[in-house]
Amino acid sequence: MLKRTILMLCIVSMVIGVLAPLAWAELDYDELYRETERKWTHTERSRGGTFSVSALYWSEEVAQAWVAKYGAENLLSADEQIAYHRDFIQRERLHRYLVFDVTIRKVGTGAPLLPVQFGNNTYLEDDRGRRLYPAEWPYDFDERIHDQASGKVYFSRFDEDGEPFIGPDTKSITLRFFRLSIDPRHVSEEVRLTWNDPYLPPEYDQPGWRPVLEEEIIRLEERVIRLQTERDRLEEVMRSIEREIEEVGRTIREMKEQL
């Protein structure tokens, strides 16, 4: 009985040894990437139905699925795939930024969309209410959109204290878009795209892949950009207040002349 059991275990092991590589070889990495892409892509239409926003969050899972797809298509060895993964992360700057592939679409007929100060009216918010404003976005998002405009929007992966914006305790992140239309009927409409449980342990969070000094320089440069953007916004507010003061003063003078 014991000998028969041992023999059966040996046969099962041999079958598994033959079938496992075949199952691995038949895995459709292209479909795996498409499924992962769909999982991390969200789309929402504005309340008035005049425009929609779609965004793919380049999470660690999406990056890994892409690398696996590329590796299978190009017959990369395990070592070559690891090297390509590292290069891809650095080339796409996923170790520095939270990256979103965004598409803004105008729906139906009517006037084109014209986002108002996209960098000031778009931000990423976590479940605790912390906000990040974009460090980079496509020029097309500051122009008239007659049909659609697409491109990558970058947010710093780290907050002002140098801590990761997304961590193990992050329950959700929401990408919020305001003032994508200047039409008075739709200017106040907002689109929110929310990803629940966005944290995945990053494979690239290694000293050799993320030089500390370089990251600190980048963080400070991004802070300068944010401060400059805030300065420009406040200057515009001051100009608006000065115009209103001048207008009210002119009205007062005209009323005094009528006395």
Secondary structure, 3 states (H helix, E strand, C coil): CHHHHHHHHHHHHHHHHHHHHHHHHCCCHHHHHHHHHHHCEEEEECCCCCEEEEEEECCHHHHHHHHHHHHHHCCCCHHHHHHHHHHHHHHCCCCCEEEEEEEEEECCCCCCECCCCHHHHEEEEECCCCEECCCECCHHHHCCECCEEEEEEEEECECCCCCECCCCCCCEEEEEEECCCCCCCCCCCEEEEEEECCCCCCCCCCCCCCCHHHHHHHHHHHHHHHHHHHHHHHHHHHHHHHHHHHHHHHHHHHHHHCC
